[in-house]
C-alpha cells in the first residue's frame, strides 16, 4: 500500500493532518509528487517532517523556484511567499531541496511526475484523454500540480491526481491525497486546522489575502479549478 501526496506548499497544519490519517491506516510507504515549497510560511517544518520520515519526494516547480531564484511568472502572490521562504529556509533544508533533482519516477508499472508527461515540472493536466497516455509506458499514472483530485480509469491504464495537501482548489477546504492498494486507487480528504496555518501566516506578516482562500478551497485571490475527461 502506498500513499501519494502532493503540493504541500509550506502548509504544515495540513501536512500533519494528512500524515496522521496515513499513519492511522497503517501505511508506511509515501511518495510526494513535489511542491513542498511555496505559498505558506512553514517550509522548514514541512521539510523536516518529510526528512524525518524519509519520504521520497519529486521536485515541483515551486521547489525549483525557491532553490534557483527564478520567479513564478503566473503569480506575484507566489513570489512574495517564496521570497519569505528564502529568508527563513535553513541551510540543511535548502540542501534537501537542492537534492530533489528529478520531477519523475517510474517503478513497478507506476509512473509519477509533478506536472505532466510532456513537461514533468510545469505542465497542467486539466483535460484528460486516453490518447494522451496511449504512448506512455506504464499502467498507473500519478501527477499533481493542478491541486484538483481526480481518478480516471481507462481500462488498461489508470490516471490519478491526488489533489493538494496544502492548497486544495476544487471548492473543498479539506486536504487531499491518494492511496494505491492492490491495483486500486482512492482519493482521501482530511479536514485540518486552517486557523493554525492562518495564525502563523499572520504572525509572519501576511494579511488575510494570502490564506483566506484555504477556507473556501480556492487559489489565492479566489477561483476554483476543475479537470475535464475528454
C-alpha positions as CSV (number, residue, x, y, z in Angstrom):
1,X,0.0,0.0,0.0
2,X,1.3,3.4,-1.0
3,X,0.1,6.9,-0.1
4,X,0.6,9.6,-2.7
5,X,0.8,13.2,-1.5
6,X,1.5,16.4,-3.4
7,X,1.6,20.2,-3.3
8,X,2.2,20.7,0.4
9,X,3.2,24.3,-0.2
10,X,4.5,25.1,3.3
11,X,1.2,24.3,5.0
12,X,2.4,22.3,8.0
13,X,-1.0,22.1,9.6
14,X,-2.4,20.3,6.5
15,X,0.6,18.0,6.2
16,X,0.4,16.9,9.8
17,X,-3.3,16.1,9.5
18,X,-2.7,14.1,6.3
19,X,0.3,12.2,7.8
20,X,-1.8,11.3,10.9
21,X,-4.5,9.9,8.7
22,X,-2.0,7.9,6.7
23,X,-0.5,6.6,10.0
24,X,-3.9,5.6,11.2
25,X,-4.4,3.5,8.1
26,X,-1.1,1.7,8.7
27,X,0.6,2.9,5.5
28,X,4.4,3.1,5.7
29,X,5.2,3.9,2.0
30,X,4.7,7.5,1.0
31,X,5.6,9.3,-2.2
32,X,5.4,13.1,-2.6
33,X,4.9,14.5,-6.1
34,X,6.6,17.8,-5.3
35,X,5.9,21.4,-4.3
36,X,6.8,21.2,-0.7
37,X,7.8,24.9,-1.1
38,X,5.6,27.9,-2.0
39,X,2.5,29.8,-0.7
40,X,2.6,29.3,3.1
41,X,5.2,30.1,5.7
42,X,6.0,26.8,7.5
43,X,8.5,25.5,4.9
44,X,11.1,24.3,7.4
45,X,8.6,22.3,9.4
46,X,7.3,20.6,6.3
47,X,10.7,19.6,5.1
48,X,11.8,18.4,8.5
49,X,8.7,16.1,8.6
50,X,9.5,14.7,5.2
51,X,13.1,14.2,6.1
52,X,12.3,12.5,9.4
53,X,10.0,10.1,7.7
54,X,12.4,9.6,4.7
55,X,9.6,10.3,2.3
56,X,10.7,10.1,-1.3
57,X,9.9,13.4,-3.0
58,X,9.9,14.7,-6.5
59,X,10.9,18.3,-7.4
60,X,7.9,20.6,-8.1
61,X,8.0,23.9,-9.9
62,X,7.9,25.9,-6.6
63,X,10.7,23.8,-5.2
64,X,12.7,24.8,-8.3
65,X,11.8,28.5,-7.9
66,X,13.0,28.5,-4.4
67,X,16.4,27.0,-5.0
68,X,17.1,28.7,-8.3
69,X,15.8,32.1,-7.5
70,X,13.6,32.1,-10.6
71,X,10.3,33.9,-10.3
72,X,6.9,32.5,-10.9
73,X,5.6,34.3,-14.0
74,X,2.0,33.5,-13.1
75,X,1.7,34.8,-9.6
76,X,3.0,37.7,-7.6
77,X,1.5,36.2,-4.5
78,X,3.5,33.1,-5.0
79,X,6.7,35.2,-5.4
80,X,6.1,37.0,-2.2
81,X,5.7,33.7,-0.3
82,X,8.8,32.3,-2.0
83,X,10.8,35.5,-1.0
84,X,9.8,34.9,2.6
85,X,10.7,31.2,2.5
86,X,14.1,32.2,1.1
87,X,14.8,34.3,4.2
88,X,13.8,31.6,6.7
89,X,15.0,28.4,4.9
90,X,17.7,26.6,6.9
91,X,20.9,25.5,5.1
92,X,20.2,21.8,5.7
93,X,16.6,22.2,4.3
94,X,17.9,24.1,1.3
95,X,20.3,21.3,0.7
96,X,17.4,18.8,0.8
97,X,15.5,20.9,-1.8
98,X,18.7,21.1,-4.0
99,X,18.9,17.3,-3.9
100,X,15.5,17.0,-5.4
101,X,16.8,16.7,-9.0
102,X,14.0,14.8,-10.6
103,X,10.4,15.6,-11.3
104,X,9.6,12.0,-12.4
105,X,9.7,8.5,-11.0
106,X,8.9,5.1,-12.7
107,X,8.8,1.7,-10.9
108,X,6.6,-1.4,-10.9
109,X,4.5,-0.2,-13.8
110,X,3.8,3.0,-11.9
111,X,4.7,6.4,-13.4
112,X,4.9,9.5,-11.2
113,X,5.5,13.1,-12.2
114,X,4.9,16.5,-10.7
115,X,3.3,18.2,-13.7
116,X,2.7,16.2,-16.8
117,X,4.5,13.8,-19.1
118,X,5.2,16.5,-21.8
119,X,6.7,18.7,-19.1
120,X,7.4,16.9,-15.8
121,X,7.9,20.1,-13.9
122,X,5.2,22.6,-15.1
123,X,2.5,21.0,-17.3
124,X,-1.0,21.4,-16.0
125,X,-3.3,18.4,-16.9
126,X,-6.8,19.9,-16.8
127,X,-8.0,17.8,-19.7
128,X,-7.5,14.0,-19.6
129,X,-7.9,11.7,-22.6
130,X,-6.9,8.1,-23.4
131,X,-4.9,9.5,-26.4
132,X,-2.6,11.4,-24.0
133,X,-1.5,8.2,-22.2
134,X,-1.5,5.9,-25.2
135,X,2.2,6.0,-25.9
136,X,3.4,6.5,-22.3
137,X,4.8,3.4,-20.6
138,X,3.1,2.2,-17.5
139,X,-0.2,1.1,-16.1
140,X,-0.8,3.6,-13.3
141,X,-0.1,7.3,-13.7
142,X,0.1,9.9,-11.0
143,X,0.6,13.7,-11.2
144,X,0.0,16.7,-9.1
145,X,0.3,20.5,-9.8
146,X,-3.3,21.3,-10.6
147,X,-4.4,20.9,-6.9
148,X,-7.5,19.1,-8.2
149,X,-8.1,15.4,-7.2
150,X,-9.4,13.1,-9.9
151,X,-9.2,9.4,-10.8
152,X,-9.7,8.3,-14.4
153,X,-9.8,4.5,-15.2
154,X,-9.2,3.9,-18.8
155,X,-9.4,0.1,-18.6
156,X,-5.8,-0.8,-19.4
157,X,-4.5,2.4,-17.8
158,X,-5.4,4.5,-14.8
159,X,-4.6,8.1,-14.0
160,X,-4.8,9.8,-10.6
161,X,-4.2,13.3,-9.4
162,X,-4.1,13.1,-5.6
163,X,-5.1,16.8,-5.2
164,X,-3.3,19.2,-2.9
165,X,-2.3,18.7,0.7
166,X,-1.6,22.4,1.3
167,X,-4.0,24.3,-1.0
168,X,-7.0,22.5,-2.5
169,X,-8.6,24.3,-5.4
170,X,-11.7,22.3,-6.1
171,X,-14.0,24.2,-3.8
172,X,-13.4,21.9,-0.8
173,X,-11.2,23.0,2.1
174,X,-10.1,19.5,3.2
175,X,-6.6,18.4,2.3
176,X,-6.4,15.7,-0.3
177,X,-4.2,12.7,-1.0
178,X,-4.4,9.3,-2.6
179,X,-4.0,5.7,-1.7
180,X,-2.8,2.9,-4.0
181,X,-3.5,-0.7,-2.9
182,X,-3.7,-3.9,-4.9
183,X,-4.2,-2.1,-8.2
184,X,-7.0,0.2,-6.8
185,X,-6.7,3.9,-6.2
186,X,-8.7,6.0,-3.8
187,X,-8.7,9.8,-3.1
188,X,-8.9,10.7,0.5
189,X,-10.0,14.1,2.1
190,X,-8.8,15.2,5.5
191,X,-10.1,18.2,7.4
192,X,-7.4,20.1,9.2
193,X,-6.9,23.2,11.4
194,X,-6.8,26.0,8.9
195,X,-6.9,28.5,11.7
196,X,-3.4,27.3,12.7
197,X,-1.7,28.0,9.4
198,X,-3.6,31.3,9.2
199,X,-2.2,32.2,12.7
200,X,1.4,31.5,11.5
201,X,0.8,33.5,8.3
202,X,-0.4,36.5,10.2
203,X,2.5,36.1,12.7
204,X,4.9,36.3,9.8
205,X,3.4,39.4,8.3
206,X,1.0,38.1,5.7
207,X,-2.5,39.6,5.5
208,X,-5.8,37.6,5.0
209,X,-5.5,37.7,1.3
210,X,-2.8,35.0,1.4
211,X,-4.8,32.4,3.3
212,X,-8.5,33.2,3.3
213,X,-8.7,31.0,0.2
214,X,-8.0,28.0,2.3
215,X,-11.3,28.2,4.0
216,X,-13.0,28.0,0.6
217,X,-10.8,25.5,-1.2
218,X,-9.7,28.1,-3.8
219,X,-6.5,29.5,-5.2
220,X,-5.1,32.7,-3.7
221,X,-7.3,35.6,-4.8
222,X,-10.2,33.3,-5.4
223,X,-11.2,30.8,-8.2
224,X,-11.9,27.1,-8.4
225,X,-10.2,24.8,-10.8
226,X,-11.5,21.6,-12.4
227,X,-10.4,18.7,-14.5
228,X,-12.3,17.5,-17.6
229,X,-12.3,14.0,-19.0
230,X,-12.3,14.2,-22.8
